Amino acid sequence: MSPSTEPREEESVVSLKSLYVTHDGPVVQVRFNTPENGNAITDRVLDDLLAVLGAVHDRPDIRVVVLSGGGPNFCAGGDRREWAEQLATDPAGDGLRTTGGKARRVCDALATTSAVTIARLHGQAIGAGLALALYCDLRVGADDCRFRLPELALGLPAAWGGMLPRLLQEAGAARIRELILTGAGFDAAQAERMSVLHRVVPEAELDQVVDEWTRPVVRRSAAALRVTKALLNSYAAGNRLADASLLDAELMASVIAAGRPADA
């Protein structure tokens, strides 16, 4: 089902403050629904994602979760205006640490839910938006997608939701080092070469690819699917003696509290 189509009678629809969610049998579609700010990741978005993914975790009959964005872009990254407002009321950065902790829990939920998570990308996927996409099991992007990791250019560490180890694991250390240090953008073709995207197609064909992935997954044994996802996650993490990304919330909050981010 395309995020832009009207729901059928058998579908249930939930409109949260930041998300538009449809549930059709074994498939849940989650669409960022604040195109006026580029679908920036706010505290409200994180709260809503935690609520939806928590509900999915308790529903073994749900086999697929599709994450997409309304409007011209998938996600423009973290909401720096909200960070500035949090810092103005709480210079010690405690609110920012809370937000960082939520980000980590959302990314963990995307990776560890028993459902297969699919990122459907178009337009821009920047910073935190790219991190959320990377934590999905499968990722398809429109051929005009643009990606960027602007954290260092903004005076921030690459510490959001456990993004850095996931990037290194999925795309390789050498290329990610270049992209983080330079802040250079990259296109869909480059993203596919780095395995940031599994497939690249014209935007009109995104839903076709999502359907191609969804059809076989919904026929899989729920128990086998759950165990397979757990195995994939455990083996992917097996080469790390310690997970330093657990410090992401502290690192991000400390750097932001130490000085306002520079202009892009």
C-alpha positions as CSV (number, residue, x, y, z in Angstrom):
1,M,0.0,0.0,0.0
2,S,1.3,3.4,-0.9
3,P,1.6,5.9,1.9
4,S,-0.4,8.3,-0.2
5,T,-3.4,6.0,-0.9
6,E,-6.7,6.0,1.1
7,P,-7.0,3.1,3.6
8,R,-9.3,0.2,2.7
9,E,-12.1,-0.8,5.0
10,E,-10.2,-3.6,6.6
11,E,-7.3,-1.3,7.6
12,S,-7.1,0.5,10.9
13,V,-5.7,4.0,10.9
14,V,-4.0,5.9,13.7
15,S,-3.1,9.6,13.4
16,L,-0.6,10.5,16.1
17,K,0.7,14.1,16.4
18,S,3.8,13.3,14.3
19,L,3.0,10.0,12.5
20,Y,0.3,8.5,10.3
21,V,0.0,4.8,10.9
22,T,-2.0,2.2,9.0
23,H,-2.4,-1.4,10.1
24,D,-3.5,-3.9,7.4
25,G,-3.2,-7.5,8.5
26,P,0.4,-8.4,9.0
27,V,1.7,-5.1,7.7
28,V,2.0,-1.8,9.5
29,Q,2.9,1.4,7.6
30,V,4.4,4.2,9.6
31,R,4.8,7.6,7.9
32,F,6.5,10.7,9.3
33,N,3.7,13.3,9.1
34,T,5.3,16.7,9.7
35,P,6.4,17.8,6.2
36,E,6.3,21.4,7.2
37,N,9.6,20.9,9.1
38,G,11.1,18.3,6.8
39,N,9.9,15.5,9.1
40,A,12.6,16.5,11.6
41,I,13.0,14.2,14.5
42,T,11.6,15.8,17.6
43,D,10.9,14.5,21.1
44,R,7.3,14.0,20.0
45,V,8.4,11.9,17.0
46,L,10.5,9.7,19.2
47,D,7.7,9.3,21.7
48,D,5.3,8.3,19.0
49,L,7.7,5.9,17.4
50,L,8.3,4.2,20.8
51,A,4.6,3.8,21.2
52,V,4.1,2.3,17.8
53,L,7.1,0.0,17.9
54,G,6.2,-1.1,21.4
55,A,2.8,-2.1,20.2
56,V,4.4,-4.0,17.3
57,H,6.7,-5.8,19.7
58,D,3.6,-7.2,21.5
59,R,2.0,-8.4,18.2
60,P,3.7,-11.5,16.7
61,D,1.1,-11.5,13.9
62,I,2.7,-8.3,12.5
63,R,5.4,-9.4,10.1
64,V,6.4,-6.1,8.4
65,V,6.8,-2.5,9.4
66,V,7.4,0.1,6.6
67,L,8.9,3.4,7.6
68,S,8.4,6.3,5.2
69,G,8.1,10.1,5.1
70,G,5.2,12.4,4.0
71,G,5.9,15.4,1.8
72,P,9.0,16.0,-0.4
73,N,11.6,14.4,2.0
74,F,12.0,11.3,4.1
75,C,13.6,13.1,7.1
76,A,15.7,16.2,7.5
77,G,17.4,15.0,10.7
78,G,17.2,16.1,14.3
79,D,15.3,19.3,15.2
80,R,18.1,21.7,16.3
81,R,15.5,24.4,17.2
82,E,14.1,22.0,19.8
83,W,17.6,21.3,21.1
84,A,18.2,25.0,21.5
85,E,14.9,25.4,23.4
86,Q,15.8,22.5,25.7
87,L,19.2,24.0,26.4
88,A,17.7,27.4,27.1
89,T,15.5,26.0,29.9
90,D,18.1,23.4,31.0
91,P,21.7,24.5,30.5
92,A,23.0,21.3,32.1
93,G,21.6,19.3,29.2
94,D,19.5,16.8,31.2
95,G,16.6,17.1,28.7
96,L,19.0,16.5,25.8
97,R,20.2,13.3,27.5
98,T,16.6,12.2,27.9
99,T,16.1,12.8,24.2
100,G,19.3,10.9,23.3
101,G,18.1,8.0,25.4
102,K,14.8,7.9,23.5
103,A,16.7,7.9,20.2
104,R,18.7,4.9,21.2
105,R,15.6,3.0,22.3
106,V,13.9,3.8,19.0
107,C,16.8,2.5,17.0
108,D,17.1,-0.6,19.1
109,A,13.4,-1.2,18.6
110,L,13.7,-0.9,14.9
111,A,16.5,-3.4,14.9
112,T,15.2,-5.9,17.4
113,T,11.5,-6.1,16.7
114,S,10.4,-9.5,15.4
115,A,8.8,-7.8,12.4
116,V,11.0,-7.1,9.3
117,T,11.5,-3.3,9.1
118,I,11.6,-1.6,5.7
119,A,12.7,2.0,5.1
120,R,11.1,3.6,2.0
121,L,13.2,6.6,1.2
122,H,12.7,9.6,-1.0
123,G,14.1,13.2,-1.1
124,Q,16.5,13.9,1.7
125,A,17.6,11.6,4.5
126,I,19.9,13.6,6.7
127,G,21.7,12.8,10.0
128,A,19.1,11.3,12.4
129,G,16.8,10.4,9.5
130,L,19.6,8.4,7.9
131,A,20.3,6.7,11.2
132,L,16.6,5.6,11.5
133,A,16.7,4.2,8.0
134,L,19.9,2.3,8.7
135,Y,18.4,0.5,11.6
136,C,15.7,-0.9,9.3
137,D,16.4,-4.4,7.9
138,L,15.8,-3.5,4.3
139,R,16.1,-0.1,2.6
140,V,14.9,1.1,-0.8
141,G,15.4,4.6,-2.1
142,A,14.3,6.7,-5.0
143,D,17.0,7.4,-7.5
144,D,17.0,11.1,-6.6
145,C,17.6,10.6,-2.9
146,R,20.2,12.6,-1.2
147,F,22.1,11.8,2.0
148,R,24.3,13.7,4.4
149,L,26.0,13.3,7.8
150,P,26.3,17.0,8.8
151,E,27.0,16.5,12.6
152,L,30.6,17.5,12.6
153,A,30.0,20.6,10.5
154,L,27.3,21.6,13.0
155,G,29.7,21.2,15.9
156,L,28.2,17.9,17.0
157,P,29.6,14.4,17.5
158,A,28.3,11.6,15.3
159,A,26.4,10.2,18.3
160,W,22.7,9.8,17.8
161,G,20.9,6.6,18.6
162,G,23.9,4.3,18.1
163,M,24.3,5.6,14.5
164,L,28.1,5.3,14.2
165,P,28.5,1.5,14.8
166,R,25.6,0.8,12.6
167,L,27.1,2.9,9.8
168,L,30.5,1.2,10.2
169,Q,28.9,-2.2,10.2
170,E,26.7,-1.6,7.1
171,A,28.9,0.6,4.9
172,G,32.5,0.1,6.1
173,A,34.9,2.3,8.1
174,A,37.0,3.9,5.4
175,R,34.1,5.5,3.4
176,I,32.1,6.5,6.5
177,R,35.2,8.2,8.0
178,E,35.4,10.3,4.8
179,L,31.7,11.2,4.9
180,I,31.7,12.2,8.6
181,L,34.9,14.2,8.5
182,T,34.0,16.1,5.3
183,G,30.2,16.3,5.7
184,A,29.9,15.7,2.0
185,G,26.5,14.7,0.6
186,F,26.1,11.5,-1.4
187,D,23.4,10.3,-3.8
188,A,21.3,7.2,-4.2
189,A,23.8,5.4,-6.5
190,Q,26.6,5.9,-3.9
191,A,24.3,4.8,-1.1
192,E,23.6,1.6,-3.0
193,R,27.3,0.9,-3.6
194,M,27.9,1.4,0.2
195,S,25.0,-0.9,1.1
196,V,23.2,2.1,2.7
197,L,20.5,1.2,0.3
198,H,19.7,-2.3,-0.9
199,R,17.7,-1.1,-4.0
200,V,17.5,2.1,-6.0
201,V,14.5,2.7,-8.3
202,P,12.5,5.7,-9.6
203,E,10.2,7.1,-6.9
204,A,7.1,5.8,-8.7
205,E,8.4,2.2,-8.2
206,L,9.2,2.4,-4.5
207,D,5.9,0.8,-3.4
208,Q,6.5,-2.0,-5.9
209,V,9.8,-2.9,-4.3
210,V,8.2,-2.7,-0.8
211,D,5.5,-5.1,-2.0
212,E,8.1,-7.5,-3.5
213,W,9.8,-7.7,-0.2
214,T,6.6,-7.9,1.9
215,R,4.9,-10.7,0.0
216,P,7.4,-13.5,0.9
217,V,8.0,-12.2,4.5
218,V,4.3,-12.4,5.5
219,R,4.3,-16.1,4.6
220,R,7.3,-16.9,6.9
221,S,6.9,-18.7,10.2
222,A,6.5,-16.2,13.0
223,A,8.9,-18.2,15.2
224,A,11.5,-18.7,12.5
225,L,11.4,-15.0,11.5
226,R,11.8,-13.9,15.1
227,V,14.8,-16.2,15.7
228,T,16.4,-15.3,12.4
229,K,16.3,-11.6,13.2
230,A,17.8,-12.3,16.6
231,L,20.6,-14.3,15.0
232,L,21.3,-11.6,12.5
233,N,21.5,-9.0,15.2
234,S,23.7,-11.1,17.5
235,Y,26.1,-12.2,14.8
236,A,26.4,-8.6,13.5
237,A,27.3,-7.4,17.0
238,G,29.6,-10.4,17.8
239,N,32.8,-8.6,16.7
240,R,32.4,-5.8,19.1
241,L,33.9,-6.3,22.6
242,A,31.9,-3.3,23.9
243,D,29.2,-1.1,22.6
244,A,30.4,2.4,23.0
245,S,27.2,3.8,21.3
246,L,25.6,3.3,24.7
247,L,27.3,6.6,25.5
248,D,25.7,8.5,22.6
249,A,23.1,10.4,24.7
250,E,25.8,11.6,27.1
251,L,28.2,12.6,24.3
252,M,25.6,14.5,22.3
253,A,24.2,16.3,25.4
254,S,27.6,17.2,26.7
255,V,28.8,18.7,23.4
256,I,25.6,20.7,22.8
257,A,25.6,22.0,26.3
258,A,29.3,23.0,26.0
259,G,28.5,25.4,23.2
260,R,25.7,26.1,20.7
261,P,26.1,24.2,17.4
262,A,27.7,26.2,14.6
263,D,25.6,27.2,11.7
264,A,25.5,24.7,8.8
